[in-house]
Amino acid sequence: MVLSSSIRSKAESDGPLILTRNRRSRSKLLPDLPEDVLERIFTLLPIKQAVRAGVVSRRYKQVWLFSRKLHFGRWFTTHQGILEAISIINHVFRAHAGPQIQSFKLYIDPTDIDAMVRKWIEISISKGVEELELNFIAARVEPFLLSRDFIDVESLRVLKLTFCEIDFPPNLTSLHLLDTLILKKVEITSEMIETIIRNCTLLETLELLRCDAIRQLKLNAQNLKRFKVLKLGDCSDLSLIEMDAPSLRSFYFYGQVPLFLFEDISQLKDAVLNFVPPKGFMRHSFVRNILDNLAHVSVLTVNSIFLEGISPNYEDLKHNIRGLPFLYRNLKEFQLIMQGGVYCNTYDIAVFLDSCPLIEKVFIDLNECSFEGSIYWELHQKQELESFGFLCRLKFVKVKGFRFQSHEHELVKFFLQKAINLESLALVSARNRLYPKSYSDNIERNENFLLWQTSPRARVTFSNDCKDKTTRPAHQKIWQV
């Protein structure tokens, strides 16, 4: 039996990666390496590329039998058809002759083939698998149950699971080499996470997405010297995040505003705080509780709920307090994602940036909101914009979802007046919107913009969303996928 003809024909149509058809005439891309070294290199290719190598050279026809990277992702299982995909994967594992499987990635609906899937995982583990990625999101009903023997594996460095239920051991005996753990829609509790933190001392990255069994997450990562990245996304019942992680560099959060209790995250350099609109009243104190913990970040992405949470409330205004006492001396890049019908306006943005003296780049996305001023804005806040200090280091501003509405003009006016060293203000149209030709063709000569501009070098540009080639922010707008 051989690999499916469809896989082989696909490899042929894609053409050779690094080989010519003449065995003695190697591609110029390859150095003059011995044949045994080349064969070893080809075993490091993902299975699809290993098959392709066999297509273009008879000598390497069987190299796929020793492939160390068995990757059967979404494209493979959806384009081959489930029955053919199962047949091919099963044949690959039965025929595999190599001593090691370095990486096994599988995207499949395991319904009715549970035993076969478990057998594939067992073979991978028996051959020292280091990277195990199992995605069962296509399952029709139930998550796939993984026994503790498939989790507590000594050789694992990277573990990525989607839509699984874990039979988690109360005491881990292995996983000492694990550096990356990514769980999506996995039934895992806070106690299990605490066990992992205690045992996996080489852990660098932890991502928990849509893990709804987690309610109070307590991470004591003092002993994790390499712990750099924590991402928490859409864990619906998460109400408390208590953390002590001196080595943490990146923190991404998406969901309802929890109570943040951070002990030591002094090495934090970039953060994303994308809060879901509250079901009831805004918990201003919960948002404000994290302000001081962000003091060292250099790149920050938040949404409008964050700015609403730290904006002056009734008690602040009664005592004539314009902004909270925080100072972000290290912040160089700031991205604001406006969402829904919000109260956040240009004044709130100005209050925040007033505490960021070294800010260099600002990105504002208006695509998902109606950016309008309130009565209080018109009567009080609008006039106060003049009293804010200059943004001396600000060089680049980008506003996406620009509609040429009056309140958006106030936003442009603020940046043109206050950023005295501004070099570029990029205005990008809202998605699927067309505007009068005069706006797009003559925006640099718009009379109001010229009157507001204080930096002689500032260049104002306008482009459609689909043709935007200007600088992009460091953080993606949507990461919890």
N, C-alpha and C positions, 0 to 999 in steps of 0.2 A: 504494500500500500504506500502511496506517495501523498504529499501535500495536495490539497484541493487544487484543481486546475485553475480555478478562479484566482486563487492567491498567486499561483505561478504566472498566469497571464498578466495579472496586475503588476508583478515585479518586472516582467518583460517590457510592459508599456511604459513603466516609469524610467527604464533605461539604467545603465550601470552607474553606480555611485563613484567607484574609485578604480574599477578594473577595466581593461580592454579585453576583447575576445581572444587575443593572442596571448598565450600564457607567458611568452618570452618578452612581450612588449608591454610593459607596465605603464600605467598612466603617469604623466609627468607630475601628478599631484602626490605620488608615492615616492618615498626615498628607496634606494636600492637595498631592500631588506631581505633577509633569508626567508624562504617559503614557510618554515615553521613559525617564524615570528608573525608573518602575515596571517597565517591560520589562527594564531592566538588572538590577534587583533580582531579578526572577523567574528570570533566567538563573543566578543564584547558588544557586537551590534545587536539592536533589537531584532526579534525573530523575523520580521518582515524584510529588513535589510539583509539579514543573513541568507534568506531564500533568494533574494535578488543577486547576491554575490555568486550563488550557485548557477544562476541563469546565464551569467556572462562568462563563466569559466568552469570547464568540466572538473578541474582539480578541486574546486570548492563546492561541488554539487551537494556534498553531504555535510557542509559546515554547519547547517542549521541544527543538526543533531547534537551539537555541542554548545549551542547558543546559551549564554548566561543571562540573557534578558528576554524573558517571555512576557511580552506586552500584548494584551488583547483588550484594547480600549473600546470606547463607545463606537468609534467609526467601524471597527472590525465587526462587532456583534450586530450592529444595526444594518450594515450593508451586505453582510453575508447571509443573513437569515439565521434565526436562532438554531435550527436543527443542523445546518451546515457548520455554523460556528462551533457548536458543541462537538461535532464530529472531528473538526480540525484540531481543536484544543486537546481533546482526548487523545488523538493520534500523536500530537507533539509530545505530550507527557509520557505516553507509552514507549515512544521511540527514542526519547532523550537519552543520550549516551554519555553526556558530559558529567564530570564529578561535582560540578557546582551550578546552582541557579542563583545568580546574584540578585536578580530582581524579578518579581512576579506581579503583574498588574492585570486585573480582571474587572471588566464591566459586563454584567450579565444579570438576567432574571433567573434566580436559582430555583424557582418553583419546579417541583417534580424532579430535580436533578441534584438534590442536596448531597446525596452520597458521593456523586461524581465530583462535585465542587470540593468536598472535604478531602477526597483522594488527591486532587490537584494540589491543595494546600499542604497536605502531608508530604507529598513528594518534594515540594519546594523546601519545606522545613528540613527534611532529611538531607537535602543537598546544600544546607547552610545559607538559606535565603537571608539577605540583608535588608532588602526593601520589599515590603508587602503592601500592596494597594488593592483593596477589595471594595468595589462599588456595586451595591445591590439595590440602588434606587429604583431600578426598573421592576422590582418585585411587585407582584400584583396586590398582595395583602400584608403578609407578615414580614418583619425583619428577619434576616438570616441569623441563626443562632451559632455563635462561635464558642467552642469549648475552651477551657482554660489552657489546654495543650497547644492551641493555636495562637495564644497570646503570650504566654510565659515562655518565650523562646530566646535562647542565649545569643544567637547570631544577629537578631534584628537591630538595625540602626534606624530605619524609617518604617513607621506603621501608619497607614492611612485607611480608615474604615468609614463606609457610608451605608446607612440603614442596616445596622447590625444590632443584635442583642448579645451581650458578652457574659459568659459564665466566668466572672472575674474571681481569681483566687484571693482569699483573704490576706495571704502573705506571698508576695512575689519571690521567686527563687532565681529568676533570670532577668532579662531586659536591662542588664547592666551597661550595654553598649548603645541603648536607644538614645538618639539625639533629636528625632522629630516625631511628634505624635499629633495626628490630625483626625478628629472624630466629627462626623456629620450625621445627624439623626441617629445617634447611638444612645442606648439606654445605659448611661453611666452616671453614678452618683458622686456627690462631693467627697464621700469617704474613699471611693476608688481613686479619685484624682489625688487625694492626700497620700495614698499608698504609692502611687506612681512617683510623686514628687520626692518621697522619702527614699525610694529604691533606685530611681534612674538619675544618678548623679551627673551624667553627661548630657542631660536633656538641654537642648538649645531652643526648640520651637514647640509651642503647645497651642493648638487651635481647637476650639470647641464650638461647633455650629449647630444650632437647633437641637441641642441636648437638653430636653425639657425636664429631665429628672433632677437637674442641678438647681438647688434653691439658694443655698448659701455656700459660696466658694471661698475657701480659706487656703491660701497658698503661702506656706512658710518655705521660701526658697533660699534661705540663707546659705545652705550647703551646696546650691547649684551655681558653680562659678561660671558656667557657660550659658546660662539661661538668658536668652536675648529677646525672644519674640513671644508675646501672648496675644491671641486673638479670640474674642468672645463674641459670637454673633447669634442673635435671635433665640437665646435660651429663655423661653417665655416666662418661667417662674423664678428666674434669678432675681433675688431682692437684695443680696449683700455680696460685696466683693471685698474681702479682707486679704491684704497681701503685704508680704515683706520680701522684696526681690531686689537686692542691691545691684545685680548685674543686668537687670532688664533694660533693653534699649528701645523696643517698639511695643506699643500697647494699642490695640484696635478694639473698639467696642461698638456693637450695634444692638439696640433693644430699649426696653423701658428703663428709665433712670433708676439705678439701684443706689443703695447707700455704699459709698466708697470709703473704706478705712485702710489707708496705705501707710505703712510704717517707714520703709526705706526704698525708694525708687529713684535715687539721686542720679543714676546713670541714664535715665529715660531721655531719649533724643527725639523721637517722633511719636505722635499719637493721633488716633482717629476716634472721635466721639460723635457717633451718629445716633442720636436719641429718638426713639419712637414717640410720637405725640401722646401725652398722658391721657389715660381714660377719665381721670377726674381733674382735680386742681393741680397746677404746676408745683412740683416740690422744689422750690427755689433753694432750700437749704441743702438738698442732696447734690444739686449741681455746684453750688458754691463750695461744697466740702472738698471738691477735687482741685480747686483753683491753685492752691499752693503746691500741690504735687506736680503740676505742670511747669514749674518755675524754670527747669533746665532744658525744656524741649526747644529744638531749632526748627522743626517742621510740625505744624498742627493743622488738622482738618476737623471742623465742627459743623453742626447744622444750626439752623436758626433757633431751635429749642435750647441749645446751650447758651446762646446770647440772651435769649429771653430770661433764662434762669439766673443770669448774673447781672441783668439790667436793673436799674434802680426801681425798687418797689415802693409801695405807699409809705412804709416806715422810713426808707432812705430819703424820699423826697421831703418828708415832714421835717427831717433834720438837715435838709439842704446838702445831702450827699450825692454827688454826681456819679461817682464810680466807686467800685470796691477797691480796697487797698491791696493790689497785687501788681507785680512788675515782672515782665518777661524779657529779661535782658538778652537772652540767647535766641529768641525767636526771629528767624530770617524769612520763613515762608508760611503764609496763612491762607487756608482755603475755607470758604464759607458756603455751605449748601443750604439754600433757602427752600423750605418745604411747606406746601399747603397755604391756606390763608393765615398769615402770621402777623403778629404785632411788631416783630423786629423790623427796624428801619435804619436809615442812614445814621441817625443819632447813636443807636446802639453799636453800630460798626465803629463809629468814631470814638466812642467811649472805650471800646476794647483796644483799638489800635493806639490810643493815647498812652497805654501801658506797655507798648512794644517799641521802644526807642530805636532798635536796630532792624526793624522790619524792612525787607528788600523786595519781596514779591507778595502780591495779594491776588487771589483768585476768588471770584464770587459767581455762583451758579444760580440764576433766577429761573431756570427752566421749569421747575416744579412748583412755582408759587405765584400768587398775585401780590406783587410788591407795591403796597399802597400805604399812604400815610393816614394816621388817625387824627381825630380832633385835637388830642393833646399834642401830637406832633406839630400840627399847624399853629397852635397857639403858643407853644413853649419851646419844644425841642428844635424846631427849624431855625429859630433865631440864635440858639446857643451854639450852633455849628461854627460860627465865626470866632468863638472864644477858644477853640481848640488850637494846640500848638502845631508847628510844622512837622511833617513826616520827612525828616532830613535824609534818611537812607533809602527811602522807597524809590525803586527804579522802574518797576514793572507792575501794571495792574491789568487784569483781564476780567471782563464781565460777560458771562455767557447768558443767553436768553434775553438779550436786550431788545426792548420793544419801542423805544423812544417815548415812553410815558413820562409824565411830569415828575414823578417821584424818582424815576431812574435818572432823570436829568440832574436832580439834586445830588445823587450819588456821584455822578461824573463831575459835577461842579466841585464837590468836596475834595476829590482826589486831585483835580487840576489846580485847585487853589492851595492845598496843603502840602502836596508833594513837590517841594521846590527843586528837587533834582530828578524829577520824573523823566524817563527816557521813552517809555511806550505805554499807551493806554489802548488796549485791544478790546473792541466791542464786537461781540459775536451774536448774530441773530438767534431768536428763539427757533426751535426745531420746526421745520415745515412752514415757516413764515416768510412772506415776501413783502418788501417795503418799497415805497416810491423810489424810482431810480435816482432822484436828486439826493436822497439821503445817502445811498451807498456810494455814489460817484463823487460827492462834494463834501464829505463829512469833515475832511481836514480844514476846509474853509468855512465851516459852520461858524457864523458870527458869534454866537453865544460861547462856544467852546474857546474861541480865540480870546474873548474877553476874560474868561475865567483862568486861563493858563498863566501860571507863574514861572514855570520852567521853560526857558527858551529852546531846550533840546527836545521837549516832549513831542511825540508823534502820535496822533490819534488815528486809529484805523478801524474800519468796519468790514466784516466779512460774514458770509453765510455759514451756518453751522457745518454743512457738509464740506466746505472748502477751507475750514480753519486750519492753518498750519503754524499758528503762533505757539509760544512756549506752553507746555502742559505742566500741571501740578505733579508733585512727587507722588501723591496718593491718588489711587483710582477712586472714582465716585462710589462705585459698588465693588466691594471686596468679598462679602460674605456669600460666595457661591461655591 
